[in-house]
Amino acid sequence: LGHVSKGELLAAYAEADAFVLPSPNIRESFGVVVSEALAMGTPVVATAKSGSGHFLSEHDIGTIVEPDDPESLADGIRWLLTDRNRYQSEASAAREFAVTTLSWERLVDEYIDLYESVLS
């Protein structure tokens, strides 16, 4: 799509059934797009060896699949979208996780704590 406005981006996340980030390896770190999807309550499917996959699996959030494995990716998406209970659980968990863990207020507090510990 190229560049889209913030309103178009929020509408896309709100309309999406899932956000899929099939990054092939760790060279792709955690992305803002994952935070945005989670904040909108959009369940995320990510690959295990990406920065996003590592972060999400550490926090037991999202559906994590094997990289460079189209069958694993398809299975993860299918599993998420065909199991209504899992889908609802992941959608609720996504929003809650974003609000409690990825909010600017929390991140700023963590950085302040980090800086103070280094300066002490």
Long-range contacts (C-beta under 8 A, 24 or more apart in sequence): 9-36, 10-40, 13-37, 13-40, 13-42, 14-40, 14-42, 16-42, 17-42, 17-43, 17-81, 17-87, 18-42, 18-43, 18-44, 18-45, 18-77, 18-80, 18-81, 19-43, 19-44, 19-45, 20-44, 20-45, 20-46, 20-73, 20-77, 21-45, 21-46, 21-47, 21-50, 21-52, 22-46, 22-47, 22-65, 22-67, 22-73, 23-47, 23-49, 23-50, 23-51, 23-52, 23-53, 23-67, 24-49, 24-50, 24-67, 24-68, 25-49, 25-50, 25-67, 26-50, 26-51, 26-54, 28-52, 30-55, 35-98, 35-102, 37-94, 38-94, 38-95, 38-97, 38-98, 38-102, 39-94, 39-95, 39-98, 39-99, 39-102, 40-94, 40-95, 41-91, 41-92, 41-94, 41-95, 42-91, 42-94, 43-80, 43-87, 43-90, 43-91, 43-94, 44-90, 44-94, 45-73, 45-76, 45-77, 45-80, 47-73, 59-97, 59-101, 61-90, 61-93, 61-94, 61-97, 62-90, 62-94, 63-90
